[in-house]
Amino acid sequence: MTHSLLLLLRGPLQSWGDDSRYTIRQTRSYPGKSGVLGLLAAAQGRRRTDPVEDLARLSFGVRVDQPGRVLKEFQTSTAWQKGESTPLALVSRYYLTDAVFVAAVGGEKPLLKALEDALKRPRFPLFLGRRSCPAGTDLPIGVREGDVDTVLRAEPWHASQNYRRSVPQRMSLSIFRDRLPGEQEAAYARRRDVPLSFDPARRDYGWRDVIAADPVDVSNPEGSAVPDPFFSAVVSA
């Protein structure tokens, strides 16, 4: 029987960039597989040089419960190893503010239970993408029976009360997950975010196919009876 571990990813700041480098550090609009598996590895106390093949084999999906907003921050950096005379470089970093996601990893139940226990008593500090984005204490939701798609559809909505009041009374929650072998889906994207090695000396990532699955429709009694069409278009974009 297939099982999945659900995680609640929410906090003041998140940043899930998987292709950023140099002076521009982007964030995607939802978490990627490498970021979430890195969080799980940190909870277990794995070093960056430790193998992660067992984690990379887990299936992955994420549901967007509250999309949040993009925040841009400017920072300065310098190659301090080269001395004080090195000129400062302006770095642009992007974050998601007030976002809420439900992520799911699917695999064998014993491994998932071990990961859940590690999240409750993490060996290393846990972050939502970057070190400036600490994870909450309510991170593990629990292990559920079913594959990633099934458990994401069954899990209750985790949006904040303020957000619920600002959106319509019917909402569609986007789901992005791994494309299954043999699944005929026209719209999918290839992402290189399957961690093969976190070793700083030889970081390596594999490819996976990601599909936008059929969204989950939820009722929102606290929502506005007369939705703002512009806001609805922005949320569903």
N, C-alpha and C positions, 0 to 999 in steps of 0.2 A: 504494500500500500504506500502510495506517495504521500509525503508530508512536506509542509512548508513552514518556515519560520518568518513571522511578521515582525517588522520593526517600524516604530513611529519616529519619523525624522522631522523634528520641528525645533525652532529656536529663533532668537532674534536675527541671527545671520547664518546663512549656508552658502557654500560655494563649491560647485561640482564641475570644475574645468578638467577636461581630459586631453586637450590638445593645445594648451597655452604654453607660451615660452617667452623668454626675453622680457621686454618691458610692458607687455599687455597680457594680463591674466584674466581670461574670460571665465564665465560660468554658464553652464547649460541651464535650461529651464527646469530640469528635473535630474535627480541623482543618476549616475552611471554605475556600472557594475564594479569597476576598479575601486571607486571611492567607498562603496559599501563593503566590499570584501576586505579592503584595507582596514576599515573600522573593526570588522570581525576579527581580523588577524591581530590587531592591537589589543582587543579585549582578551584574547587568549595569551597574550604576552609573547607573540612571535616576533623575532627580530627581522629586520629587513632582509637579512641574508638567509632566513629560513625558507624552506620550500612551501609553496602555496597551491600545489597541484590539486589537492583535495577540495580546496575552496573554489578554484577556477572551474571545476566540474559542476558546481551547483548551478541550477537554473535560476533565472533572475527576472524580476518584474517590479514595476513601481506604479502606484496610483497617485494622481495629483489631487489632493483634497483641498488645498488652498495654494494657488499659484504664487502668491506674494508679489513683490515688486523688485526690480533691478536697481541696485545701488552701486554707483561708481565712486571709487575712492582713489585719490592721488597720494603716492608715497615717493620718497626719495631713497635711493640705494647707492652704495658705493662698494667697490672692490677693496675692502679694508686691508686685505692681505698685501696689496700693492703700495700701501702707505697713504698718508693723509693728503697728499697732493692729487690723488685720483679724483676727477670731477664727479659730482653727483649726477645720477641718472633719474629721470622722472618715470615712475612706474604707475600704470593704471591697473587697478584691481576691481573686479566686479563681484558683487554679492547678491544673493536673494534675501530680502527682508520679509519677515512674518510669513514664511512659506511653511506648508505642512504636506508631507508625503508619507505614504505607507509603502514600504518596500517589502518584498518577499523573496526569500531564497529557498529553493526546493531541492530535496535530496533525501538521503537516508536519515531516519529518525534519530539514531544514536548521535550522529554528528550534529544534527540540528539542536538536540537537547544540550549537548556540550557547549555549543555556541550560545544558546540562551543563558545557560548558567554563567558563562564567561561575561556576558553583557551585564549581568546583575552584580558581578564582582570583578570588574575589569582590572587587568594587570597594568595596563598603560592608560593614560588619559585618552578619552574618545572625542573626536571632532567630526563636525559635519562638513567634511571636505578639506578645510584648512584649519591650522592651529588657532586662528583667531575666532573660530566658530565652534564653541564647546557644545557637546551633545547633552540632552536632558537626561534625568535619572529615570524617566519613563520610556526609555528607548525600546526594550523588548516587550512586544505585545504577547507573544507566545507561539508555541508550535501548534499548527492546525493540520487536520487530515485533509488532503487534497493537493492538487497541483497549484502552481503559482497563480494561474488565471482564476481558478475556482475560489481560492481563499481571498484574493483581492476583491472579488465581487461580493463575497459574503461579509466582509469586515464592515462594521458601522463607520459612518462618516466622522472624521476627526477635526473638522474645521472649527475655528474659534467662534464664539458667540457673536462678536462684532462683525466678523466676516459673513456669517449666516444672515445677519440683519441687512447687509448691504447688497445681497444678491437675490435673484428671483426665487419663487417658491418651488420651482423645479430646476434641478441642476444636473449636469452631465459631467462625471468625473473621468478624465482621460486615463487610460492604462497603456503603458509602454512595457513590452516584455520581449524575451527571446523568441525568435521564430522557431517553431518546432520542426524537426526533420520531416520533409515531405509536405509541409504545410503550404498550400497554394495561396499566397497573399501577394497581390500586385504591389502594394505600397509598403516598402520596407527600406530601412537605411542600414548601411554598414558602419559599425563603430569599432574602433580599435581600443577597447577598454577591458579586455579580459587579461588579468594580471598573470604573467608567466614567471616574473621575477620582480620583486621590489628592491633588489640589491642596488644601491646607488651607483655601483661600479658597472652594472650591466642591466639596467631596467629593460624589461621586455614585455610587450603586450600583444595579445592575439586579437583576431577579428571575430565579431559576431553580428548576426542579422537581427535587427530590432524592428518590430512591427507596432503600429498604433492599433491596438485591439479595439473592439467595440466598447464605447464608454459605458460607465455605470450610471443609470439614472437614479437620483435620490430625491426624496421629498424634503422640503425645507419650510416647515410651518412658520418659522420666524422671519422668512424672507418677505420682500416687497411684493405686493399684489400687482403693482404696475411697474415692471422692470424697466430699467434704463437701457434702451437698445444699444447705445454706444458702449456702456460698461459690459453688457452681455457679450458683445462682439469682441471686446478686448480679452475677456476671461476665456472665451472659447477659442481664441486664435492660437 
